[in-house]
Amino acid sequence: MALDLGIVILTFVIGTLIAVLVWSLTKKSTQSSTKGKSEKAAGSKKDGKKSSGAQSKPAKKKAAVIVSKDSKSTFTHSWLLTSLKGHTGAITDMDFSANGKHLATCAEELDEVFVSQPMVETPTPSETDSGCVLSRRQKRNRMKKTQAGNKKKEHPTKTVENKQRMRRATPLKYYTRLQMKNSEIYSFLYQYVLLDDQLLNLGYPVESSFYPNRAIIYKTPEANVTYYRSDVRRAFRHQPEIIEMAEHLYTSEHSDLYEEKPSLSPSLEKRCVRCKKGFFVTLDGEYLTEERCTYHWGQWKRPCSPDESHGYTCCPGFEGSIGCTSGDLHVWNGVSPGMNGPFTDYVRTTPGTGPKSHSIYALDCEMCYTGRGLEVCKVSVISIDGCLVYEALVKPHHRVIDYNTRFSGLCEQDLKKATKTISDVQRDLLGFIHAQSILIGHGLENDLRALRILHSVIIDTAVLFPHYFGFPFRRSLKSLVATYLQRHIQVGHNGHDSFEDARACAELVLWKAAYRSLMLWKLNFGKLDSTVLELNMKDIRTVRAHVQYDSATLIRWSPDSKALLTVRALGNNIEIYKVLKKPEAGALPSVQTSHAFEKTREADLLAIDVASTGRFIMTCTPKNELDILDLKGNLLASVITNQMETYSAKISPDGRFVATSGFTPEVKVWEVVFSRSGEFEKVNRAFELSGHTSGIYSFDYSPDSGRMVSISKDGTWRLYNTNIDYRQGQLATLVVSGKWKSEGNEPARVALAPDGRVVAIGSNCSLYIYSTVTAELLAHIPDVHAAPITRLRFDSTSRFILTTGDKYVRVFHNVPGFKIAMADLEVKLRKATGQALKERCQIQLKEAKALVELFNARASRWIRIPPIRLEEDMNSPTSSRSNNLSDANRTDLALPLAAVISLAITSYVVVVLVGIVLQKWLARICCSTSESTANCFCDICFNCFNSTDTCCGNSGINCCSPPMNNCCIAVLSYL
């Protein structure tokens, strides 16, 4: 017996260890596969010779960012139909059309941090070349460092070439995100094209009206806004005018104080763009003043706070100090203040034919200083998708004074490889850039002057993103990219990259297109099969419209679904968009701007609505200002709500009433009265919804306006019967009241299902569903959005719940509504008397049961989500707890399949062995209590329980005796 028990214990221990080992190995393999996926996603830019285990630190950081980003944006749930994706910022409002076929959304298109191109770290001052004259020892030491660094790198040229080739073929992020045709992008961007007056005032080369086929350039004197101390010394000091003996005050020509007039022409005097000193140069570029130029190549930094100090970005010198860098000669940009020209060496783009003529390109040039000013030495042109179209090095026509390597990134060795002249480049560019083509750039007047090209369809990012102080101040391209695109360019001492700058300009313009948008989603839920549990985004068609120079915060459909009303964020006024249907069958409608109403209130509008009768429009502000407007935007009436602060305002679905809620604990309802002829008469106070003890966040109507639900800060929600005649003194009565759980200090949202069976509440980032019959919690879905829920709606069929909070629209199946509907159908079926009613109830009940079974089968595959239960099971305390589990922990709670099987087999073996041990022990008891004096060799006492004899005897074979029968029966009864 001792030996058998030891074997059993040993078997149990070994089986348990095997199960634990299999489970740990399976879990480790799952983690390694997840890690491998993240490393694969992060290693796209990694060197091919490196293994996955030897990743660089930036790649690991990038992988961590991607994994964390995916975990935050990915949301899964067994009730989720789909997540509508398309906006790049938080969605502020949504609304269904009257026919229920289209959903309109608007968003604040604030871009998230983009990590596909890592930011370049700012070099330390020791790494940055200050441009000062170096000694022989300094030059030798720097050369040694450069050579040592090159020895450590293996085949750097090949790696750089591969990276550059991939980079030039990668489309822009915003181009792929827009999902628009080039013709649509062209039509949208054309509104940002500069006017003729703007081109002239900004210094662009334009055709002269007095000299045909010749170019003129006007540089406004106010463009030089920097004040220099040298100008103060040169300024004329005012002397009081003396009328008498004025001629005696003049100095003689023989006097030392007599200032001799220069013999050179004033047109030959230029001002250095670096040190601001004057010098003389001929029209052919020959210098008459040969003087070294000492300057600060950095900008003067003015402090934004008392803790910061003044100084240049290149050196710690004070304002007006001697420059830290020197050049051989003074340089200028080729343009003097005032009118320049006419020039005869400019070429004009020619009109093109066909769709290719309406193309979009971004252009940037790198230039060097010559005696004639700035001349192009490199040109890069990209298409609107970000791919390189044209790039060439250009031989300067005149002698190079300064290669401007610090900013152009080019040196004398680079220009020795140049084979094209300015005429060759002009001929190449005019081959694909037509007069209708849109050219994008930052300060593009300098590039067109250097290229000697006349073009009038220009989008300048310096004008598109104006400076805070207005013209003539301009923001740098580096600042715009850091602010709007969340990355750094033009960092380091290797100079600018014309391709990188051109891509940045194109992406800024595309960001402008993505920033101002609203979307239409074709969602015909009424025709959607009830057996469809998931919907792919590829099956959903969308239309994107753009808000010019602004973004929309609120959006509403017109009653006939032919127009959209939006509230502009900056303008704070209503703008109307026409929704035009296309003649093609199944084609999506187009959205065009119609007109805008004048601004009526200074405070921001928090609500806008249109009456279903089409008679009036309602607007409301947080400052208790409720306005009734006609369809042309004229004010009909204004009401002060007297709620200290208004939180929500809506028009009833029947178009009769207007209600508001706010800081006070009641919902106030007014009736907008019209005459029989349709003329506005007045606004009457109708009734109130009272009973709350604190402010009311929001409320909602039923489709027939006979029910209203409200949610308050006091932690309760209340459903009222509003099918009353307030003129007869009737008051709204309470139907049901329940409690809701508040998560945080964010305002909660409430929505009533059209069939009136459930109420949905959005609290912070979670969704709660309550019964309108028992006020019990039916479901809780946590962490629906990454931000608090801002809008909550049911579709017209009550089958789906839509929520917004971040840049996604979540569409859930109304599973609790299905369950309650199934219970109602069972009651109707029992009470039905007619055969037709019974058949209809049976069909609907069959469909509801089939749908619930589908969700039960789907939920069984999700460990965290329990199957749908009956009403009596919903009241159990474990119901809410199982629903409270987070989706993010589903993979942690789920055991691997192999481990589960191993544990099951081990448990079965243990149970069998324990049974055998127990059998032997019972047999010993049976034999030890025998009346027989024979030795007990009984091993299978259970085999004799149903017989008249027992199995105990001297030999254990055919030795059953009647005296043992009572003992075995006693043991059996004991068990």
Order of alpha helices (4+ residues) and beta strands (2+ residues): alpha-alpha-beta-beta-beta-alpha-alpha-alpha-alpha-alpha-beta-beta-alpha-beta-beta-beta-beta-beta-beta-beta-beta-beta-beta-beta-beta-alpha-alpha-alpha-beta-alpha-beta-beta-alpha-alpha-alpha-beta-beta-beta-beta-beta-beta-beta-beta-beta-beta-beta-beta-beta-beta-beta-beta-beta-beta-beta-beta-beta-beta-beta-beta-beta-alpha-alpha-alpha-alpha-alpha-alpha-alpha
